[in-house]
């Protein structure tokens, strides 16, 4: 299993983007990516570079450590699950 699969990076991207009320297309534009490329990241078909994750976090005004904290907690079954709060919006 790849680390990005273990940490569910794509799900983290989606959860934080939806919580921020930003469309996939708008986020892709903000990151300088095509909508298809960004969608592939969220759906786990490809993995974003760490620089893309840093840019993503900057756009949302969050720390990269917070992004990965959720990912680790989700992977290990610890902590809150923000997906519960977002799932009805997906």
C-alpha positions as MATLAB code, in Angstrom:
seq = 'XXXXXXXXXXXXXXXXXXXXXXXXXXXXXXXXXXXXXXXXXXXXXXXXXXXXXXXXXXXXXXXXXXXXXXXXXXXXXXXXXXXXXXXXXX';
ca = [
       0.000    0.000    0.000;
       1.306    3.442   -0.911;
       1.542    6.070    1.800;
      -0.938    8.320   -0.040;
      -3.444    5.463    0.030;
      -2.808    4.819    3.721;
      -3.236    8.486    4.561;
      -6.187    8.887    2.187;
      -4.774   12.120    0.789;
      -7.513   12.298   -1.846;
     -10.227   12.086    0.799;
      -8.485   14.787    2.826;
      -8.411   17.068   -0.205;
     -12.105   16.503   -0.766;
     -13.142   16.902    2.868;
     -11.298   20.185    3.369;
     -12.360   21.565   -0.027;
     -16.035   20.792    0.603;
     -15.853   22.214    4.133;
     -14.484   25.415    2.611;
     -17.358   25.545    0.114;
     -15.080   25.508   -2.924;
     -15.906   23.617   -6.113;
     -13.437   21.185   -7.648;
     -13.070   23.439  -10.689;
     -12.361   26.523   -8.571;
      -9.770   24.654   -6.500;
      -8.139   23.265   -9.641;
      -7.968   26.782  -11.118;
      -6.516   28.159   -7.896;
      -3.833   25.469   -7.948;
      -3.083   26.004  -11.638;
      -4.253   22.488  -12.495;
      -6.776   21.088  -14.911;
     -10.074   20.007  -13.369;
      -9.324   16.429  -14.473;
      -5.940   16.388  -12.736;
      -7.399   17.709   -9.496;
     -10.300   15.251   -9.694;
      -7.794   12.426  -10.118;
      -6.101   13.512   -6.885;
      -9.356   13.499   -4.931;
     -10.389   10.141   -6.353;
      -7.028    8.532   -5.656;
      -6.120    7.859   -9.294;
      -2.941    9.901   -8.941;
      -1.019   11.558   -6.128;
      -0.337   15.267   -5.729;
       3.163   16.571   -5.128;
       3.851   17.925   -1.653;
       4.054   21.402   -3.218;
       0.470   20.984   -4.432;
      -0.627   20.022   -0.928;
       1.216   23.067    0.437;
      -0.535   25.313   -2.093;
      -3.872   23.688   -1.243;
      -3.319   24.399    2.448;
      -2.281   27.988    1.720;
      -5.488   28.549   -0.257;
      -7.539   27.275    2.673;
      -5.447   29.112    5.278;
      -4.417   25.952    7.085;
      -1.148   24.356    8.078;
       0.160   21.317    6.224;
       0.618   19.632    9.607;
      -3.139   19.980   10.234;
      -3.878   18.449    6.820;
      -1.759   15.416    7.632;
      -2.927   15.226   11.251;
      -6.427   14.427   10.039;
      -5.008   11.921    7.545;
      -3.042   10.084   10.236;
      -5.951   10.129   12.687;
      -8.284    8.788   10.003;
      -5.821    6.056    9.026;
      -5.280    4.975   12.637;
      -8.913    5.301   13.708;
      -8.190    8.059   16.232;
      -9.690   11.509   16.573;
     -12.759   13.153   15.056;
     -13.975   12.251   11.612;
     -14.767   15.446    9.683;
     -16.146   13.299    6.867;
     -19.300   12.796    8.961;
     -19.917   16.543    8.791;
     -19.309   16.694    5.066;
     -20.806   13.439    3.766;
     -24.274   14.908    3.346;
     -22.762   17.594    1.062;
     -20.864   15.147   -1.187;
];
